[in-house]
Amino acid sequence: MSMLITNARLITVPAGTDDPGYIERGWMLVEDGRISAIAAGDPPVGTTADETLDVDGAFVAPGFVSSHSHLFTSGLRGLGVGETLYGWCDSMLGMTSGASPEDIYWSTLHGAIDFLSNGVTTAYNFTDPLQSWERMVDGKRVGDAPMRALDYHTRQADACADAGIRFVDSIGMDATVGTDAEIHDRFAQSVAHTRSLDQDLALGASIMGQVQWSPRDDAAAIEVEAMRALGVTNQAHFLESPEAVPLQQSKFAMYRDAGALGPGMMFGHFIQTTPEIIEQAAEGGAAMSWQPASNGRLASGVALVPEMLELGMKVGMGLDDQACTDISDPWQNMRMGIVMQRARTKDPLSMMPERVLRLHTLGGAEIMGVADRVGSLEVGKFADFVIVDPRRPDVGPLWHPVRTYVLSMSLRNLTKVYVGGELVSERGHSTNPLAAEATVRVHQQLPQIAARLGYPA
């Protein structure tokens, strides 16, 4: 199948430059799910396709990449509103402690379809771990919560694939349960399942780094061993909460001394840092995932993103839990990032629209290790793109189109979303045949779980 898009305001976000790659009027040809040509003006005479789509001056831009997401949380919005990170986790993950593999499948499917309908075509997805959440004691989990069967993880990976979102599957090692050999074998089985799925959708497997709250002093070494043995990346929730900051900071040495710092290591949030921690992470080649909307919602603080970028650290943006951003809106996330950094630095140049757009597309793909396939509109990459109409509703003259795209567009302007050249959402309505059932299941199952648990109290 092929598609020819014409009369488009193209924003390509090309690799190797900070230029957003804006083309005032251009065209793009999609063949077999990938971009085969893209250029300014009209397509050459004789260019044909199975479908021609004249977008009449609308923006055509890369689908957004969320480099830090928890898709299973889509039905848990509005919980723990008066809490910081750990209290919020108690309220939200206390609910999923009672979920079955099928419950978590439908919750994840619901979340993935929600992302796609909002223009997010690729996600780094933290799966709900096999070991249930526990309350924090002295800055770490006790480590004795019950374990669920392996299909609790695999059904979450299945849901992402069934939704049609591209994803990197992030899996907890649950390193407090079993011998080291059992821990590694269990993790390897999960990775093998992810790698058995459609590799055009399941773009990779990764570790959900758990050092921040693990009671094991050698948790980082366990993760690094798995990274090297299985060729997977790692993203750790790290230095996020404003609580027990010295204790959190002391754990950075665990990753450093275990040899984790490198291109395969990402730190999610990375707020309660020191200059020395940032310098060592940057020098080692580690990356950072920035979640401004989540960081504000949970009163976590503001990460020093411009300073990290200045040191050469790679940064991507994520929408985090749907339960702590409430609306999985990448435009809202970008604008929050801009205003938070400008308010902190009192310098408008510290975060410009062009930069934040790159961080939420190609930047996210880069830190996830998938920029060869997604994150920009370039020949050879998957044809994952959004169509955004600046006239419905109208925002006035486009004095600087790329900046207007970031600052003035919203989900109201998002008309269509494509993955691999296939329409997956139109005006917020999913084309996935499972979408209606996902809605029914989430509305039925989550209240049933809450009733069983006597939750929320």
C-alpha positions, 0 to 999 in steps of 0.5 A: 500500500502507498499514500501520497500526502500533498499541500502539507506544512511539513515539520521533519525534525531531521537528525544531525541538526537543531533545525526543525526542518520546516517546509512551508508547502511540501509532499511526502510519499509512503510505501509499505509503511515507510517514508520513501520520499519527502520534499518541498513543492509538488510531487514530480509528474507521474508520482502515484499512490494507492491513496492521495491525501491533500491536507490543504495547508495543515501541519504534517509532523512526526508522531510524538515519542514518549520516552517514559510512560506507564500505559497500564495507568490509564484508568487510574486518573484522579487518585492521590491528588494531594500526595507526592510520589510515594503517597500517590504510588500507594493510592494508585498501585494499591489498586493494581495490586489486585489486578489479574493478567487480563485486567492489566491487559485491558488497562494497558490496551486502553492506555496505548489507544489513548496515547495513539489518539493523542498523537503519541506513536511510540512509547517507552512503556514501564510495565506494572512489575510482577511484584506488587507495590509496597509502602516505602519504609526509610526510603526503600521497599520492604521487598516481601510483597507477593509475586504474580505469574509471568503472564502478568507482564507478558499480557501488558506487552501483548496489549501494546502490540494489539493496540498498534503502538510502537514501544520499548517494553520496560520490565522490572527484575523484581530483584528481591524475590528468588536466587540471582539465577531465578531473577535473571531467568525470570527476566530473560523469559519476559524479554524473550516474549517481547522479542517474539512479538512483531518487531516493527511494533516491539522495538526493544526490551529494557529494564525498569531500573529499581535501585532507588527503592530496592533494599538490595545494595547490589541491585545495580550490579544485578541490572548491569549483568542483565543489560550485558547478557541480554543486550537491553537498555535500562531506565531507572526512576531516579532522584524524582521525589523531594523526600529523603534526598540525601539517601536517594543521591547516595544511590547514584554511586551504585549505578556508577560503580556497577559500570551502568553509566553509558548510552544504554542507561537512562535516568527518568526524572533526575530532579534532585541532582547535584552538579557532580551527579550531572557531570558524572552521568553526562561524562559516562554517556547516560541519558535523561528522560524529562516529564515536566507535567508529571513533575509538576503534578506530583510536586517533585520539582524542576529538572535542570534540563538546559544544564544537562543539555549544555554538558552534552547529555541526551534528553528525551521527553515523556508523558509518564503515567496517565494517572499523573498527567491526567490528559496524555497531551504532548502539547501540554507537556511541551508547554509545561516544560517551556514555562517551568524552565523559563520560570526557573532560569528567568531566561526565555532562551533556556527552553525554546519551542524548537528544542522542546519539540525535538526532545518530544520526538527525535530526542526521545527516540535517541535515548531509547535507541530507536532513532533509526526507525522513528522520531522524525520524518525522514526517508527510510523511517516508519511513516508515523505522523500526525496531521494538525490543522491550525485553522480548526480551531483557527489560531490566526496568522502563522508568524512562525509556524514551528513555534505556533505548532508547539505553543498554540496547537492542542488536541483540538487541532489534531485531526488524524494520526498514522502509524506506518501509513495506516490511520489509527485515529481520527479526531480522537476516535480510534480505528482499533476494533478493540477500542470499544471493548477496552473502554467497557472492560476498564469501566467494569474491571477497575471498580470491581477491583476497588470494591474487593480491596475496599478502595479507595478508603 
